[in-house]
Amino acid sequence: MTIDYDVDQNGMSALLNAGDSLTLALLDARQAVIDRLTDLRLTLQDTTCLNAADLASDDLTADARSILVRCENMVGGGRELLHAIQNADQTMADDALGQMW
């Protein structure tokens, strides 16, 4: 049984570039969440709700970081895969040329 793979390298590259853009936007969004949580904590500083705001802040900040790291890992892994495919294609082409002579 043979498994065939047909990777659209240009399409994959475009997808990874879009992933880079999304990751940068997420980085800005994460910072905006952190800034708003800081504002909330300052507003609630002298109230009994501050502990709840601290817990929410910790959870949301950790979740935002987790999402960002996963996106960065996906794009980075995709780029490594694309480079491996391109290197393999080049190696096969070089080998084929070498066998011609």
N, C-alpha and C positions, 0 to 999 in steps of 0.2 A: 504494500500500500504506500503510495506516495502522497505527501501533503505538499500542495503548491501554495506559495505565498506570492502575492502580487501587491507590493507596497507602492502607493502613489507618493513618491518622495516629495514632490512639490506640494501636494495637498497636505502631507504630514508636516512639512516645514511651515506652511501657512497656519495650520492648526496650532503648532507650538508657538508661533509668533503671537497668535491671538491669546494663547495661554499666558505668555509673558505680559501682554497688556492687561489681561484680567488680574494677574497677580499684583501688578503695580497698582491697579485700582483698588484691590483688596487691602493693600498696604495702607493706602490713604484712608480707606473706610475704617480700618482697624484703629488708626490713630484718631479719627473722628469719634469713634466709640469711646476710646480711652479719655479723650478730652471732655466729652459730655458726661462720662461717669465721674470724672474729677470735679466738674461743675456741680453735679448732683451731690457729691459727698461734701463739698464746701457749703452748699445750701442747707444740707441736713446736719451740719456739724454739731449744733447744740440741741439736737432732738434725739428722741428715743429710736428713731428710724435709721440712725446712722449705721448700726450693726447690720441691718438688712441690706442697706446700700453697699456696705463693704463686701458682704457675701455675694451679692449680684455682680459687683464689680470684678471680684476675683473669678467668678464663673465665666462671665462674658469675655473678659480679657484672655483667659485660658482657651476658651472656645475659638475666639478670633485668631489667636496664635496657631492653634491646631489646624484650622482651615487654611491659613496662609502657608504653613509648613507643608501640608499635603499638596497644595497647588504647586509650590516650588519643587517638591519631589517629583510630581507627575511630569512637569515640564522638563526638569533636568534628566529624568530617566528616559523620556521620549527623545530628547536630543542625543543622549548616549546611544539609544537604539538606532536612530537615524544615521549617526556617524558610523556605527558598526555595519549597517547595511551598505552605506556608501563605500566604506573600506573594502567590504567583501566583493562588491561589484567591481571595484578597481582591481583587486587581486585577481578575480576571474578573468577580467579583460587582459591584464598583463600576462597571465598564464596562457591564455589562448593565443596571444601574439607570439609568445615564446615558443609555442608548439608549432606555429606555422613555419618557422625557419628551421 
